[in-house]
Amino acid sequence: MRRITLAAMTTVSGLVLLFSYHTSRNEHADDAASADPSVEPTAPAATSSSPSARRQAAPAPTKTTTTAATKRYLGAAIDTQYGPVQVQITVRSGKIIRADVTQVPMNNGHDRELNTYAVPLLNAAAVTWQTADLQSVSGATYTSEGYKQSLQSAIDKAGL
């Protein structure tokens, strides 16, 4: 009788712990993006099931001159397993001074969580190392690979 009671109590405790576990940590994804000034706010993902409606995109010109010495170059949109990735760089005096993502998969909470974390790291690495030969961000391999290819395309357009 003692063993049955102990087994029942253990099972009930395990179930309580299992159902109280929060599987999604997206509640703070928007807070993290707004806390970092280098992260541009993104629009919510579309609810349509078409691939073009599921991607988050910000229109940007291929080449825009903002000042005499500062130019922007838009890399190619690279299709990944989860959606397109596209990078725009800002160049001044032959150096990348800013890297921004204009398209990145934001189809669901998992994509938003990974890319909200990975994109700022990739942007900072592009500016720091001045190359597309970057380390991939763990957990965001497809985004990282698409980012590096698009970044290389933008670097080629800039002639760096």
N, C-alpha and C positions, 0 to 999 in steps of 0.2 A: 504494500500500500504506500509505503514511503517513497519507493522508486517511482511509482506512477505519479504521485503528487509532485515530486521533484522534476520529472520529465515534463509534466504539464506546465509547471511554472517556468521552466527553461524555454519551452516552446513559446509561451505567451510573451516572455521577455524578449525573445528573439524577434517575434513578429512586431512588437511595439517598436523596437529599434529599427527594423527594416522599413516600416511604414513612416517613421519619422525622419528618415534620411532624405535630404533634399538633393535631387539629381541634377537640377539646373542651377548654375550660379550666374545667370544672366542679369539678375536684378541690378547689379552694379556696373554692367558693361557701359551703359550710357554715362554714369558718373565718372568712370575711368577715362572715357574719351573726352569728357568736358574738363577734367582736371589737367590733362596734358595739352598745352596750347599748340603743340605741333600736330595734333590729331584734328582733322576737319570733321565736323559733325556730319553724319550720314543720314540719308532719308531712310524711313522704314522700308523693309523689303515689300515688294508688291505681292498681293495675294493670288495673282493669276498663276496658272501652272505652266504657261509658255516660258521657254528658256529666256527669251529676250525680256520678258516682264520680271523675271526673278533676279536679274542682275541689277546691281546698284551702279549707276553711271552718272558722271558729271561731265557735261560737254566741255571740251577744251580745244582750243585751236592747235593745229600742228606746230606752228611756230609763231609766237607772239613776242613782239619787242615791247618791254615795259619801260625801259630806259635805254640810253645809247649803249650801255655796257652790259645790260642784263637781258638774257633771252631765255625763252622757255621752249623745250622740245618734248613732243609727245611720242612715247614709244608705241610700238605695235601692240594691239590688243591680243594677248595670248590666251587661247582657249585651254582651260584646264578641265579636269574631270568634274569639278564643281561649279565652273563658270569662268568667265573671262577675267583676266588681270591686266591692267594697263597702268603704266607709270609715266609721270611727267616730271622732267627735271628743270630746274632753273639754274642757268650757267652765267657766271660773271667772271671775266678775266681768265677764261679757260678752266674754271673750277666749278664743280657742282656745289651750289650753295643751298639747294633745297631739293628734296625729292618728295613727290606726292603721288598717291594712288588715285586715279580717276575712275577705275573700275576694279571691283573686288567682289568675290562671292559673299553675299549676305542673305542666303536663301532661308536660313533657319537659325535658331538660337545657338547651335553648335558653331556654325560658320561665323556668326557675329562675335561669339566669345573668342574663338581662335584668331580671327583677323583683327579684332580690336587690340589684341595683345601683339600679334606678329607684325602688322603693318608698321607701327611706329619704330619697332626694332630694325626692320629692313630699311625704312627711310633714313634712320640715323646712321646705319652702317653704310649706306650708299654715299652719304655726305662725308662721313669720316674716312672711308677707304677709297673713294673716288673711282670705284670699279664695280662691275657687275659680278665679279668673282667673289661672291659673299657666301657665308655659311647659311644653310637652311635653318629656319626656326623649327625646333622640335614640335611635332604635332600639326604643323602647317606646311607640310612638305610640298603639296601641290601649289599652294599659294606662293611659297618661296621660289619654286622653280619657275612659275609663270612670271613672278616679279623680276627675277634675274634676267629672263629672256627679254622682257619688255624694257627693262632698264638698259640692257645692252643695245637694243634698238634705238633708244633715245640718245645714248652716248654716241652711237655711230652717226646719227643725224647731226649731232652737235660737233662732230669731228674731233672728239677728245681721245 
